[in-house]
Amino acid sequence: MSQICRLLIWMCGFIIASATAQLISLLPWSALVIGVAAVITYSQGKSSNSMLLQVIAIGLAFGWGKCYFLG
């Protein structure tokens, strides 16, 4: 797969994960839910050398942080 395709897939994964985290942040205990999901996703991506899973984990954390700190 070309680098452009990988970059586009990572961008889409980040955007979708960020949007999902923003929706989940409306629920109570959202910090715990997203925190656990991000840690599990990142550790799975790290152990399997999957950059996409790592990008999704960062997108989850970013989306939650955006809603928490910026409203």
C-alpha positions, 0 to 999 in steps of 0.5 A: 500500500502506498504511503498516501493511502496509509496516511489517508487511512490514519487520518480517517481513523483519527477523525472517526475516533475523535468524533466517537470520543466526543459522543461518548464524552456526553455520558457519565464516567466518560473519562474512565471509559475513554481512558481504558479504551485508549490504553487498551487500543494503544497497547494492542497497537504497540504489541502488534506493530499497528500504527492505525490502532495507535492513531485511533487511541490518540484520536480517542484521547484527543476527542475526549480532551477537546470536549472536556477542556474546550466544551 
